[in-house]
Amino acid sequence: MNEDLIHRLEQLETRLAFQDDTIDQLNQEIAAQGGEIVRLKAQLSLMVKKFKELQPSEVASQAEETPPPHY
């Protein structure tokens, strides 16, 4: 019975090591995604700012383009 207990303990330690590694990988991925979200938010803010700076005539001329022939 002692050998069975040792074997079970080794299995648990192995699983714990893999779980620790998986948690570390997930943590790194979440940190990378957080940085990407910050970058995308800044880019979106810049695009909104540039869009608001467009002259009304520029926006109207872009909206009044003729539709493609398949319409």
TAHUUR-V118412 format. One record per backbone hydrogen bond with DSSP energy under -0.5 kcal/mol. NH is the residue of the N-H (numbers start at 1). CO is the residue of the C=O. If there is no record, write none. Layout:
BEGIN
NH & CO
NH & CO
END
This chain:
BEGIN
5 & 1
6 & 2
7 & 3
8 & 4
9 & 5
10 & 6
11 & 7
12 & 8
13 & 9
14 & 10
15 & 11
16 & 12
17 & 13
18 & 14
19 & 15
20 & 16
21 & 17
22 & 18
23 & 19
24 & 20
25 & 21
26 & 22
27 & 23
28 & 24
29 & 25
30 & 26
31 & 27
32 & 28
33 & 29
34 & 30
35 & 31
36 & 32
37 & 33
38 & 34
39 & 35
40 & 36
41 & 37
42 & 38
43 & 39
44 & 40
45 & 41
46 & 42
47 & 43
48 & 44
49 & 45
50 & 46
51 & 47
52 & 48
53 & 49
54 & 50
54 & 51
58 & 55
59 & 55
60 & 56
61 & 57
62 & 58
63 & 59
64 & 60
65 & 62
71 & 68
END
